Amino acid sequence: MSKRAEQMARLRQMSDAELVQELENAYRELFNINQQKAIGKGVVERPHRIRELKKTIARIKTLLRERELLRVGY
C-alpha cells in the first residue's frame, strides 16, 4: 500500500471532529513554516513538508465535503 493510500485510510477512519482538528494542525504547521520562510531564517529545514501539508489539507477538506454531501443526500 502506498503512503498516500495509507494516509487516506487513516483519515477515513477519523470522525469529523478529529478531521477538523487534524486540519487545524496542518494549517498551523503550514503557517509556521511559511513564517520561517518569510522572516528569512534561511533555508527551511524540510521544504518538501510545505507541499505535503498542502496536499494533506486538500485531502481532509475533500473527505469533509464528501461526508457533508452524503448527509444531505447527494
Buried (B, 14 or more C-beta within 10 A) or exposed (E): EEEEEEBBEEBEEBEEEEBEEBBEEBBEBBEEBEEBBEEEEEEEEEEEBBEBBEEBBEBBEEBBEEEEEEEEEE
